[in-house]
Amino acid sequence: MLQAHAELQRQTVVSRCKEGVGSVWRRIVRQVLGPPIRIPIVYYHEIGPEVSKHVVHPDVFADQVRWLVDTGFNVLSMDDLVRVYTGKRSAPPRPGPC
């Protein structure tokens, strides 16, 4: 019983140390890199004429992209997304890669 209690205390201390180190690390990363960049990503399994659970009709896809643009989202290519995350490009005001 005493050994079980000692093990529980040890696990609690280890857990708190890990949390402490993690929070310190996150704070350092935020100070160096700034606030996290949040970019919504829209992806499709497939676009084609035969609609199914994983296939979107081209007309529906076009309507959805048009809606994103009309509501102010900026479309980014995957190359631009990588540039944003590596600091080689700034993120547009309302980014939304496609």
Secondary structure, 3 states (H helix, E strand, C coil): CHHHHHHHHHHHHHHHHHHHHHHHHHHHHHHHHCCCCCCCCCCCCEECCCCECCEECHHHHHHHHHHHHHCCCECCCHHHHHHHHCCCCCCCCCECCC
